[in-house]
Amino acid sequence: MRAWSSKIGFGTFLTMDLGGRLISSTGGVRGEFHLWVYGGAWMIRRDDHVEATSDDERPVMESAAQELRGMQITAIALSVDGLALRVELDGSTVLTVVPWPDLDLTMERWMLLLPDGHVVSAGPGPLLRLLRGDEVDPSAPD
């Protein structure tokens, strides 16, 4: 699948939409698959060059996020402990998400909303959970 939307939200939140478009009850549009990174540090690399990290200035983060649009996801991997996420796009671009170094792991690092209404949640702590959509914080973005 290709990412058709990717953007920086509040603070360093990063979202990416894949698959068909879904319209929420509030009129918001998101992908069948919606990745939301909010409690983790992230980095986007192309080849050996770091395009942006969650520590960069907002314009740098926004530019790197926009460049993910139209790229095809070629691989997804989790670390053995489930704390890190690696998304490979178009071969040489990689999005990596790890826990914030100073975070006490009391919140999720990322969530992936699935077409069937379930959500894969990384955290809190070293947990990788599959939840029903109605078990997720309703403040999650559309």
C-alpha positions in Angstrom: 0.0 0.0 0.0 1.0 3.6 -0.5 0.9 6.4 2.0 -1.6 8.9 0.7 -1.5 11.2 3.7 1.3 11.9 6.2 1.6 14.9 8.4 2.7 16.4 11.6 0.0 17.1 14.1 0.1 18.6 17.6 3.7 18.9 18.8 5.7 16.0 17.2 2.7 13.7 16.5 3.1 12.0 13.1 0.2 10.4 11.2 0.2 8.3 8.1 -2.8 7.0 6.1 -2.9 4.0 3.9 -5.5 2.1 1.9 -9.0 3.4 1.1 -10.4 6.5 2.6 -12.8 6.3 5.6 -15.1 9.2 6.8 -15.6 9.4 10.5 -18.8 10.4 12.3 -17.3 14.0 12.6 -16.6 14.2 8.9 -12.9 13.6 9.2 -11.1 11.5 6.6 -8.5 8.9 7.4 -7.1 5.8 5.8 -8.3 2.3 6.3 -4.9 1.9 8.0 -4.1 5.0 10.1 -0.7 5.1 11.9 -0.5 7.6 14.8 2.9 8.2 16.5 2.5 10.3 19.6 4.3 8.8 22.6 7.5 7.9 20.8 10.6 9.5 19.3 10.7 9.1 15.5 13.2 9.4 12.7 12.8 9.4 8.9 16.0 8.4 7.0 16.6 8.1 3.3 19.7 6.0 2.5 22.3 7.2 5.0 20.8 10.7 5.4 18.5 11.7 8.3 15.6 13.7 6.8 14.0 14.6 10.1 13.5 13.5 13.7 10.9 14.4 16.3 13.5 16.7 17.8 13.7 18.9 14.7 12.1 22.3 14.1 8.5 22.0 12.8 9.2 23.0 9.2 11.8 20.2 8.9 9.4 17.7 10.4 6.6 18.8 8.1 8.7 18.6 5.0 9.9 15.1 5.7 6.4 13.9 6.6 5.1 15.3 3.3 7.8 13.4 1.3 6.3 10.1 2.6 3.1 10.8 0.7 2.9 8.5 -2.3 5.6 6.1 -1.1 4.8 2.4 -0.9 5.2 0.5 2.3 7.6 -2.4 1.5 8.2 -3.8 5.0 7.2 -3.4 8.7 9.1 -4.8 11.6 8.9 -4.7 15.4 11.8 -5.1 17.8 11.8 -8.3 19.8 10.6 -6.5 22.9 7.9 -4.7 20.9 9.2 -1.3 21.9 10.5 -0.1 18.4 8.7 0.0 15.1 10.4 0.1 11.7 8.5 1.0 8.5 10.4 0.7 5.2 9.1 2.8 2.3 10.1 2.6 -1.4 13.3 0.7 -0.4 15.6 3.4 0.8 13.3 5.4 3.2 12.8 4.2 6.7 10.5 5.5 9.5 11.7 4.3 13.0 9.8 4.9 16.2 11.3 4.2 19.6 10.2 5.1 23.2 11.1 8.6 24.3 14.3 8.3 26.3 12.9 10.1 29.3 9.4 8.6 29.1 8.4 6.2 31.9 6.4 4.1 29.4 3.1 5.1 30.9 1.6 6.0 27.5 1.4 4.4 24.0 4.2 5.1 21.6 2.1 4.5 18.5 -1.3 3.1 17.4 -2.3 1.5 14.1 -6.0 1.7 13.4 -7.1 -1.2 11.2 -10.0 -1.5 8.7 -12.0 -3.9 10.9 -12.2 -1.3 13.7 -9.4 -2.8 15.8 -6.3 -1.0 16.9 -2.8 -2.2 17.4 -1.3 -0.3 20.4 2.3 -0.2 21.4 2.2 0.5 25.1 1.9 1.5 27.7 5.0 -0.2 28.9 6.4 -3.1 26.9 3.0 -4.2 25.7 1.8 -4.7 22.2 -2.0 -4.9 22.3 -4.9 -5.5 19.9 -7.9 -3.5 21.1 -11.4 -2.9 19.8 -11.8 0.6 18.5 -14.2 1.5 21.4 -11.5 0.7 23.9 -9.2 3.4 22.6 -9.0 7.0 23.8 -11.7 9.0 21.9 -9.3 11.9 21.6 -7.4 10.0 18.9 -7.3 12.1 15.7 -9.5 11.3 12.7 
